Amino acid sequence: MARRRNLAAGPAAMTAAAAVLAVPPMAPMVPSPLGYVCYRSAAPLRIDGRLDDPAWQDAAWTADFVDIEGDARPRPALVTRARMLWDDQFFYVAAAMEEPHVWATLAQHDSVIFHDNDFEVFIDPNGDNHEYYEFEINALGTGWDLLLTRPYKDGGKAVNGWEIAGLKTAVHLDGTLNDPSDTDGGWSAEIASPGARSPTRRAAPPRPPMGTSGGSTSRGWSGPSRSWTGAMARCPTRRRTTGCGPRKE
């Protein structure tokens, strides 16, 4: 009788084992965007690109920028990092970029700046993935500001005629521009964007930027880029900038 009970239990045990094996695999974990605590500046900043204003000493550096695809791509050979502050008038971003040969050729405002090596900032004041604006700057100090009512992947179109009123920017070169005969240290940029409000709504009283902000650097149109995405509250999207051809959301 004991042998029959054991035999009878066999099919049930096999069914249970099959049920366990049939459990679908878990979806891969999606990494969370990096966070950054943006503090209020103790005093207005002097925008000259040098990053030596005492107020910047109170702001931590971000993590070093990596490729937008993360560990799927090699670590960048050159360091890019940023700092952020705010006050009643501006949201401040400072960026420092190692670059052995500082190079820039685009001198006309609203040129497609990422055809040069550049630094880029994306600001979405309410973090809803829509009505966000972008600013790009190269080592000449040439800027490109544009508005996107929605991401490219949702059919959004860049509004190139839109301007960030009251924007202040500056760059500083640690080396010589467009001279391949020497080795440079790099360059830095400072950006002061007025307020932190939706670009398509009426101005609101100044407040700390609690939406999304992010930054990236394009290191040559045909080469890899370095990107970092931070969030004061949340950061729902990241921008792909690696490789040739049109960039995608």
Backbone as numpy.savetxt, mean C-alpha at the origin, in Angstrom:
# Nx Ny Nz CAx CAy CAz Cx Cy Cz
-20.52 -66.52 18.86 -21.35 -65.32 18.86 -20.48 -64.05 18.86
-19.39 -64.12 19.63 -18.51 -62.93 19.68 -17.95 -62.64 18.31
-17.62 -63.71 17.53 -17.04 -63.51 16.21 -18.06 -62.86 15.29
-19.35 -63.24 15.41 -20.38 -62.65 14.58 -20.57 -61.17 14.90
-20.49 -60.81 16.22 -20.63 -59.40 16.58 -19.51 -58.58 15.98
-18.30 -59.11 15.99 -17.18 -58.39 15.41 -17.35 -58.21 13.91
-17.84 -59.27 13.24 -18.05 -59.18 11.80 -19.16 -58.19 11.48
-20.21 -58.19 12.32 -21.32 -57.27 12.08 -20.89 -55.81 12.25
-19.91 -55.59 13.15 -19.46 -54.22 13.37 -18.58 -53.71 12.24
-18.06 -54.62 11.41 -17.13 -54.22 10.37 -17.68 -53.22 9.38
-18.84 -53.45 8.71 -19.37 -52.49 7.73 -19.66 -51.12 8.34
-20.16 -51.10 9.59 -20.45 -49.81 10.24 -19.16 -49.02 10.44
-18.11 -49.71 10.87 -16.83 -49.03 11.07 -16.30 -48.48 9.76
-16.47 -49.27 8.68 -16.01 -48.80 7.37 -16.79 -47.58 6.92
-18.13 -47.57 7.18 -18.95 -46.42 6.80 -18.51 -45.17 7.54
-18.22 -45.30 8.83 -17.76 -44.16 9.62 -16.44 -43.63 9.09
-15.54 -44.56 8.75 -14.24 -44.14 8.22 -14.42 -43.41 6.90
-15.34 -43.90 6.05 -15.57 -43.26 4.77 -16.14 -41.85 4.97
-16.99 -41.69 5.99 -17.57 -40.38 6.26 -16.48 -39.40 6.67
-15.52 -39.86 7.47 -14.43 -38.99 7.87 -13.60 -38.59 6.67
-13.31 -39.54 5.79 -12.50 -39.24 4.62 -13.20 -38.31 3.64
-14.53 -38.28 3.69 -15.29 -37.47 2.76 -15.37 -36.00 3.16
-14.85 -35.61 4.34 -14.90 -34.22 4.77 -14.05 -33.37 3.81
-14.61 -32.33 3.23 -13.84 -31.52 2.27 -12.69 -30.81 2.96
-11.59 -30.58 2.25 -10.45 -29.89 2.86 -10.80 -28.44 3.19
-10.18 -27.90 4.22 -10.42 -26.53 4.62 -9.82 -25.57 3.60
-10.50 -24.47 3.39 -9.99 -23.45 2.47 -8.72 -22.85 3.03
-7.77 -22.47 2.19 -6.53 -21.88 2.70 -6.81 -20.58 3.44
-6.03 -20.34 4.47 -6.18 -19.13 5.27 -5.77 -17.90 4.45
-6.58 -16.86 4.50 -6.26 -15.61 3.82 -5.55 -14.71 4.83
-4.33 -14.28 4.53 -3.60 -13.46 5.52 -4.29 -12.13 5.75
-4.27 -11.69 6.99 -4.85 -10.39 7.32 -3.89 -9.29 6.90
-4.43 -8.14 6.50 -3.55 -7.01 6.14 -2.82 -6.51 7.37
-1.66 -5.93 7.14 -0.89 -5.36 8.24 -1.61 -4.15 8.82
-1.40 -3.91 10.09 -1.98 -2.76 10.76 -0.92 -1.74 11.12
-1.34 -0.50 11.32 -0.43 0.56 11.69 -1.18 1.55 12.57
-0.62 1.90 13.71 -1.22 2.89 14.59 -0.68 4.25 14.20
-1.55 5.10 13.70 -1.17 6.43 13.21 -1.46 7.44 14.31
-0.39 8.02 14.88 -0.54 8.93 16.00 -0.70 10.38 15.54
-1.27 11.17 16.44 -1.38 12.61 16.19 -0.01 13.26 16.33
0.32 14.13 15.40 1.60 14.83 15.45 1.57 15.89 16.54
2.67 16.03 17.24 2.76 17.03 18.30 2.84 18.44 17.74
3.24 18.57 16.48 3.38 19.89 15.86 3.28 19.73 14.36
2.92 20.79 13.64 2.88 20.70 12.17 4.25 20.30 11.62
4.24 19.54 10.53 5.48 19.07 9.93 5.92 19.99 8.80
7.22 20.11 8.66 7.80 20.84 7.53 7.96 19.85 6.38
7.31 20.10 5.26 7.31 19.16 4.14 8.46 19.53 3.20
9.58 18.85 3.39 10.75 19.10 2.55 11.39 17.82 2.02
10.80 16.68 2.35 11.30 15.40 1.84 12.43 14.80 2.64
12.95 15.50 3.65 14.15 15.02 4.35 13.85 14.06 5.51
12.67 14.09 6.04 12.24 13.19 7.13 13.03 13.40 8.41
13.59 14.60 8.58 14.35 14.86 9.80 13.58 15.73 10.79
12.31 15.99 10.51 11.49 16.75 11.43 11.36 15.98 12.74
11.53 16.64 13.91 11.44 15.91 15.19 10.14 15.13 15.37
9.05 15.59 14.78 7.77 14.90 14.95 7.82 13.48 14.40
8.63 13.24 13.36 8.70 11.90 12.79 9.32 10.88 13.76
10.06 11.36 14.74 10.67 10.43 15.70 9.62 9.73 16.57
8.42 10.30 16.64 7.34 9.69 17.41 6.53 8.67 16.60
6.85 8.54 15.32 6.11 7.62 14.46 6.98 6.42 14.11
6.46 5.24 14.34 7.21 4.01 14.02 7.27 3.80 12.52
8.30 3.12 12.08 8.36 2.69 10.69 7.40 1.52 10.48
6.85 1.43 9.30 6.11 0.22 8.93 7.09 -0.94 8.80
6.55 -2.12 8.66 7.38 -3.25 8.25 7.94 -2.96 6.86
9.08 -3.55 6.54 9.64 -3.36 5.20 8.64 -3.85 4.15
8.54 -3.12 3.06 7.64 -3.49 1.98 8.08 -4.83 1.37
7.10 -5.62 0.97 7.35 -6.88 0.27 6.53 -6.89 -1.01
6.72 -7.90 -1.82 5.92 -8.02 -3.02 4.45 -8.19 -2.65
3.56 -7.69 -3.49 2.13 -7.73 -3.21 1.63 -9.17 -3.07
2.34 -10.14 -3.64 1.95 -11.54 -3.53 2.59 -12.23 -2.32
3.27 -11.45 -1.48 3.80 -12.00 -0.25 4.88 -13.04 -0.46
4.76 -14.14 0.28 5.78 -15.19 0.24 5.85 -15.93 -1.09
4.88 -15.69 -1.96 4.94 -16.33 -3.28 6.03 -15.73 -4.16
6.58 -14.60 -3.75 7.62 -13.93 -4.51 8.86 -13.74 -3.63
10.02 -13.58 -4.24 11.24 -13.36 -3.44 11.16 -12.07 -2.66
11.87 -12.02 -1.54 11.95 -10.81 -0.76 12.69 -9.73 -1.55
12.23 -8.49 -1.51 12.93 -7.42 -2.23 14.36 -7.25 -1.74
15.25 -6.95 -2.65 16.65 -6.74 -2.29 16.88 -5.37 -1.68
15.98 -4.41 -1.96 16.13 -3.04 -1.48 15.00 -2.72 -0.51
15.33 -1.95 0.53 14.37 -1.67 1.60 13.51 -0.46 1.26
12.21 -0.60 1.44 11.25 0.51 1.40 10.42 0.44 2.68
10.21 1.57 3.31 9.36 1.61 4.51 8.76 2.99 4.63
7.76 3.12 5.51 7.01 4.37 5.60 6.64 4.67 7.04
6.31 5.94 7.27 5.78 6.40 8.55 4.53 7.23 8.26
3.64 7.34 9.27 2.42 8.12 9.12 2.09 8.88 10.39
1.54 10.07 10.24 1.06 10.91 11.33 -0.17 11.68 10.85
-0.85 12.35 11.77 -1.97 13.21 11.39 -2.08 14.36 12.37
-2.72 15.44 11.94 -3.08 16.53 12.83 -4.41 17.10 12.35
-4.78 18.29 12.82 -6.08 18.85 12.47 -6.19 19.25 11.01
-5.08 19.32 10.30 -5.11 19.76 8.90 -4.75 18.68 7.91
-3.81 17.79 8.25 -3.25 16.89 7.26 -3.11 15.46 7.77
-3.11 14.56 6.82 -2.65 13.18 7.01 -1.28 13.11 6.35
-0.26 12.77 7.14 1.12 12.80 6.66 1.64 11.39 6.38
2.36 11.26 5.29 3.02 10.01 4.95 4.46 10.32 4.59
5.39 9.58 5.17 6.81 9.69 4.82 7.29 8.34 4.33
8.11 8.34 3.32 8.62 7.09 2.76 10.12 7.21 2.53
10.85 6.15 2.85 12.29 6.09 2.60 12.56 4.86 1.75
13.30 5.05 0.67 13.54 3.99 -0.30 15.02 3.86 -0.63
15.57 2.69 -0.39 16.92 2.43 -0.86 16.91 2.35 -2.37
17.89 2.94 -3.01 17.96 2.91 -4.47 19.39 3.23 -4.90
20.12 2.27 -5.42 21.51 2.53 -5.80 21.65 3.45 -7.00
20.60 3.55 -7.82 20.63 4.44 -8.98 19.28 5.16 -9.05
19.20 6.33 -8.42 17.95 7.09 -8.41 17.69 7.61 -9.82
16.49 7.31 -10.32 16.20 7.61 -11.72 14.75 8.09 -11.85
14.54 9.13 -12.63 13.19 9.61 -12.92 13.25 10.49 -14.16
12.23 10.38 -15.01 12.21 11.14 -16.26 10.91 11.89 -16.47
9.82 11.50 -15.81 8.51 12.11 -16.05 8.39 13.40 -15.25
8.20 14.51 -15.94 8.18 15.81 -15.30 6.83 16.52 -15.37
5.87 15.96 -16.11 4.57 16.61 -16.27 3.58 16.06 -15.25
2.90 16.96 -14.56 1.89 16.57 -13.58 0.84 15.66 -14.21
0.44 14.65 -13.47 -0.56 13.66 -13.88 -0.08 12.76 -15.03
1.24 12.69 -15.22 1.77 11.64 -16.08 1.51 10.29 -15.42
1.62 9.21 -16.19 1.47 7.87 -15.61 2.77 7.56 -14.88
2.82 7.96 -13.62 4.08 8.01 -12.87 4.70 6.64 -12.65
3.89 5.58 -12.62 4.50 4.27 -12.34 5.36 3.77 -13.50
5.42 4.51 -14.61 6.40 4.17 -15.63 7.82 4.51 -15.17
7.93 5.38 -14.18 9.18 5.59 -13.44 9.13 4.76 -12.17
10.28 4.59 -11.51 10.25 4.13 -10.14 9.48 5.18 -9.33
8.57 4.75 -8.48 7.75 5.73 -7.77 7.31 5.20 -6.42
6.70 6.11 -5.64 6.05 5.75 -4.39 4.58 6.10 -4.52
3.70 5.22 -4.04 2.26 5.39 -4.23 1.52 5.25 -2.91
0.50 6.08 -2.74 -0.34 6.04 -1.54 -1.80 5.90 -1.99
-2.53 5.03 -1.32 -3.96 4.82 -1.59 -4.72 5.13 -0.30
-5.73 5.98 -0.38 -6.47 6.40 0.81 -7.96 6.18 0.58
-8.56 5.41 1.48 -10.00 5.14 1.45 -10.56 5.56 2.81
-11.00 6.81 2.97 -11.30 7.33 4.31 -12.28 6.51 5.12
-13.32 5.93 4.50 -14.27 5.16 5.29 -14.10 3.65 5.12
-13.08 3.23 4.39 -12.76 1.81 4.31 -13.79 0.96 3.62
-14.59 1.53 2.71 -15.65 0.75 2.09 -15.27 0.20 0.72
-13.99 0.40 0.31 -13.50 -0.14 -0.95 -13.97 0.67 -2.16
-14.64 1.79 -1.94 -15.12 2.66 -3.02 -14.76 4.10 -2.69
-14.77 4.94 -3.72 -14.47 6.36 -3.55 -13.15 6.54 -2.80
-12.12 5.93 -3.36 -10.80 6.10 -2.76 -9.90 6.83 -3.73
-8.87 7.44 -3.18 -8.00 8.21 -4.04 -6.56 7.73 -3.90
-5.78 8.13 -4.86 -4.43 7.61 -5.02 -3.50 8.76 -5.38
-2.29 8.68 -4.84 -1.27 9.64 -5.22 0.04 8.91 -5.48
0.69 9.26 -6.58 1.97 8.66 -6.94 2.99 9.78 -7.15
4.24 9.52 -6.76 5.28 10.53 -6.89 6.59 9.85 -7.26
7.37 10.50 -8.13 8.67 9.95 -8.51 9.79 10.80 -7.89
11.03 10.45 -8.19 12.16 11.12 -7.57 12.37 12.54 -8.07
11.70 12.94 -9.13 11.70 14.33 -9.57 10.70 15.18 -8.78
9.83 14.52 -8.02 8.77 15.22 -7.32 7.52 15.39 -8.16
7.47 14.76 -9.32 6.28 14.83 -10.17 5.18 13.97 -9.58
3.97 14.51 -9.50 2.88 13.80 -8.87 1.75 13.45 -9.83
1.01 12.41 -9.46 -0.20 12.00 -10.18 -1.26 11.68 -9.14
-2.30 12.50 -9.06 -3.40 12.21 -8.14 -4.63 11.87 -8.96
-5.34 10.86 -8.51 -6.53 10.39 -9.23 -7.54 9.81 -8.27
-8.77 9.78 -8.71 -9.89 9.27 -7.92 -10.44 8.03 -8.58
-10.78 7.03 -7.79 -11.48 5.85 -8.29 -12.78 5.71 -7.50
-13.91 5.78 -8.21 -15.19 5.64 -7.53 -15.45 4.21 -7.08
-14.78 3.28 -7.72 -14.85 1.86 -7.33 -13.60 1.17 -7.87
-13.26 -0.02 -7.36 -12.06 -0.71 -7.83 -12.16 -1.06 -9.32
-11.01 -1.19 -9.94 -10.98 -1.58 -11.35 -11.72 -2.90 -11.58
-11.59 -3.83 -10.64 -12.22 -5.13 -10.81 -13.75 -5.04 -10.81
-14.29 -3.93 -10.28 -15.73 -3.72 -10.28 -16.16 -2.75 -11.38
-15.29 -2.56 -12.37 -15.62 -1.68 -13.47 -15.30 -0.22 -13.24
-14.50 0.07 -12.23 -14.17 1.45 -11.93 -13.25 2.06 -12.98
-13.35 3.36 -13.15 -12.52 4.11 -14.08 -11.76 5.19 -13.30
-10.52 5.39 -13.66 -9.72 6.41 -13.00 -10.16 7.80 -13.46
-10.37 8.70 -12.51 -10.71 10.08 -12.81 -9.43 10.90 -12.69
-8.71 11.03 -13.80 -7.42 11.67 -13.77 -7.50 13.18 -13.56
-8.63 13.80 -13.92 -8.77 15.23 -13.76 -9.00 15.67 -12.32
-9.27 14.71 -11.45 -9.52 15.05 -10.04 -8.20 15.41 -9.36
-8.24 16.44 -8.51 -7.04 16.91 -7.83 -7.24 16.90 -6.32
-6.19 16.61 -5.57 -6.22 16.70 -4.12 -5.92 18.15 -3.76
-6.94 18.92 -3.48 -6.77 20.34 -3.19 -5.96 20.52 -1.91
-4.95 21.38 -1.97 -4.15 21.66 -0.80 -3.06 20.64 -0.51
-2.85 19.70 -1.40 -1.82 18.68 -1.20 -0.43 19.32 -1.16
0.41 18.82 -0.24 1.80 19.26 -0.15 2.70 18.04 -0.30
3.73 18.15 -1.12 4.66 17.03 -1.32 6.07 17.56 -1.50
7.04 16.70 -1.22 8.44 17.03 -1.47 9.23 15.73 -1.50
10.35 15.74 -2.20 11.27 14.61 -2.24 12.67 15.09 -1.90
13.49 14.17 -1.43 14.89 14.46 -1.15 15.73 13.30 -1.69
16.80 13.62 -2.38 17.66 12.61 -2.99 18.93 12.42 -2.17
19.25 11.19 -1.87 20.53 10.85 -1.26 21.43 10.32 -2.38
21.90 11.24 -3.21 22.68 10.85 -4.37 22.42 11.79 -5.53
22.70 11.33 -6.72 22.51 12.14 -7.92 21.44 11.49 -8.79
20.69 12.32 -9.48 19.59 11.82 -10.31 20.09 11.47 -11.71
19.69 10.31 -12.18 19.93 9.88 -13.57 21.42 9.84 -13.93
22.23 9.39 -12.98 23.67 9.28 -13.22 24.11 7.85 -12.90
24.24 7.00 -13.91 24.60 5.60 -13.65 26.06 5.40 -13.27
26.86 6.46 -13.29 28.29 6.29 -13.02 28.60 6.22 -11.53
27.64 6.57 -10.67 27.91 6.51 -9.23 26.85 5.64 -8.55
27.01 5.46 -7.25 26.06 4.68 -6.46 25.38 5.59 -5.46
24.07 5.60 -5.49 23.28 6.46 -4.61 22.81 5.69 -3.38
22.36 6.46 -2.39 21.80 5.84 -1.20 20.31 5.58 -1.33
19.63 6.45 -2.09 18.19 6.29 -2.26 17.50 7.63 -2.30
16.22 7.64 -1.98 15.46 8.88 -1.94 14.31 8.74 -0.97
13.78 9.88 -0.56 12.67 9.89 0.39 11.60 10.86 -0.09
10.40 10.67 0.40 9.26 11.50 0.00 8.42 11.82 1.22
7.84 13.01 1.23 6.88 13.42 2.24 5.61 13.88 1.55
4.48 13.46 2.09 3.18 13.79 1.52 2.27 14.27 2.65
1.62 15.40 2.45 0.64 15.91 3.41 -0.68 16.08 2.67
-1.62 15.19 2.96 -2.92 15.21 2.30 -3.95 15.84 3.23
-4.64 16.90 2.80 -5.58 17.59 3.70 -6.73 16.69 4.13
-6.96 16.62 5.42 -8.10 15.91 5.97 -8.07 14.43 5.66
-9.13 13.76 6.04 -9.30 12.33 5.78 -10.77 12.08 5.52
-11.27 12.68 4.46 -12.70 12.62 4.18 -12.94 11.99 2.81
-14.14 11.58 2.57 -14.48 11.02 1.27 -14.28 12.07 0.19
-13.57 11.75 -0.89 -13.27 12.75 -1.90 -14.47 13.21 -2.71
-15.61 12.52 -2.62 -16.77 12.93 -3.41 -17.88 13.52 -2.55
-17.58 13.74 -1.27 -18.58 14.33 -0.38 -18.08 15.67 0.13
-18.99 16.42 0.74 -18.62 17.73 1.26 -17.61 17.58 2.38
-16.78 18.60 2.53 -15.73 18.56 3.55 -16.33 18.42 4.94
-15.69 17.60 5.75 -16.09 17.41 7.14 -15.01 17.99 8.03
-15.31 18.22 9.32 -14.27 18.70 10.22 -13.10 17.73 10.24
-11.87 18.23 10.41 -10.71 17.34 10.44 -10.87 16.26 11.50
-10.40 15.08 11.21 -10.44 13.95 12.13 -9.32 13.00 11.76
-8.92 12.15 12.70 -7.85 11.20 12.37 -8.30 10.25 11.29
-7.40 9.82 10.41 -7.77 8.92 9.30 -8.03 7.52 9.81
-9.29 7.12 9.88 -9.64 5.81 10.41 -10.04 4.82 9.34
-9.88 5.16 8.10 -10.17 4.23 7.03 -8.93 3.49 6.59
-8.89 3.15 5.34 -7.80 2.38 4.79 -6.71 3.27 4.23
-5.50 2.90 4.45 -4.41 3.52 3.70 -3.41 2.44 3.36
-2.71 2.64 2.27 -1.71 1.66 1.87 -0.68 2.34 1.01
0.40 1.66 0.76 1.43 2.24 -0.08 2.12 1.18 -0.88
2.74 1.59 -1.96 3.53 0.66 -2.74 4.61 1.43 -3.48
5.60 0.70 -3.94 6.61 1.29 -4.80 6.69 0.45 -6.05
6.76 1.11 -7.19 6.98 0.42 -8.46 8.46 0.52 -8.78
9.11 -0.61 -8.87 10.55 -0.64 -9.11 10.83 -1.08 -10.53
10.58 -0.18 -11.45 10.82 -0.52 -12.84 9.58 -1.13 -13.45
9.18 -0.65 -14.61 7.94 -1.11 -15.23 7.99 -2.58 -15.57
9.15 -3.13 -15.87 9.22 -4.54 -16.26 9.72 -5.42 -15.14
9.95 -4.85 -13.96 10.49 -5.64 -12.87 9.51 -5.73 -11.71
9.94 -6.32 -10.59 9.05 -6.49 -9.44 8.79 -5.18 -8.73
7.69 -5.14 -8.01 7.37 -3.98 -7.19 7.39 -4.40 -5.74
7.43 -3.40 -4.88 7.37 -3.66 -3.46 6.14 -2.98 -2.91
5.36 -3.68 -2.14 4.10 -3.12 -1.66 3.91 -3.39 -0.19
3.20 -2.49 0.46 2.81 -2.67 1.84 1.41 -2.12 1.97
0.54 -2.85 2.64 -0.82 -2.38 2.83 -1.10 -2.35 4.31
-1.44 -1.19 4.81 -1.72 -1.04 6.23 -3.15 -0.58 6.43
-3.63 -0.67 7.65 -5.00 -0.25 7.90 -5.09 0.37 9.27
-5.65 1.59 9.34 -5.97 2.16 10.63 -7.21 1.47 11.20
-8.11 1.01 10.35 -9.28 0.27 10.79 -9.36 -1.06 10.07
-9.40 -1.03 8.75 -9.42 -2.27 7.99 -8.91 -1.98 6.58
-8.57 -3.03 5.87 -8.01 -2.85 4.54 -8.53 -3.95 3.64
-9.64 -3.72 2.91 -10.28 -4.79 2.16 -9.62 -5.16 0.86
-8.80 -4.29 0.27 -8.24 -4.59 -1.03 -6.76 -4.33 -1.07
-6.07 -5.02 -1.99 -4.66 -4.78 -2.23 -4.48 -4.67 -3.73
-3.44 -4.00 -4.14 -3.28 -3.73 -5.57 -2.09 -4.50 -6.12
-2.31 -5.16 -7.25 -1.25 -5.92 -7.88 -0.44 -4.98 -8.80
0.88 -4.95 -8.57 1.69 -4.06 -9.39 2.90 -4.77 -9.97
2.96 -6.08 -9.84 4.13 -6.80 -10.29 4.04 -7.14 -11.77
5.14 -6.93 -12.50 5.23 -7.40 -13.86 4.82 -6.38 -14.90
4.82 -6.80 -16.15 4.53 -5.90 -17.25 3.03 -5.82 -17.51
2.63 -4.79 -18.22 1.25 -4.68 -18.66 0.41 -3.89 -17.67
-0.87 -3.73 -17.98 -1.75 -2.94 -17.10 -1.84 -3.55 -15.73
-1.88 -2.69 -14.73 -2.02 -3.16 -13.35 -3.47 -3.50 -13.07
-3.69 -4.44 -12.19 -5.04 -4.92 -11.90 -5.33 -4.75 -10.43
-6.63 -4.63 -10.11 -7.05 -4.61 -8.72 -7.12 -6.04 -8.22
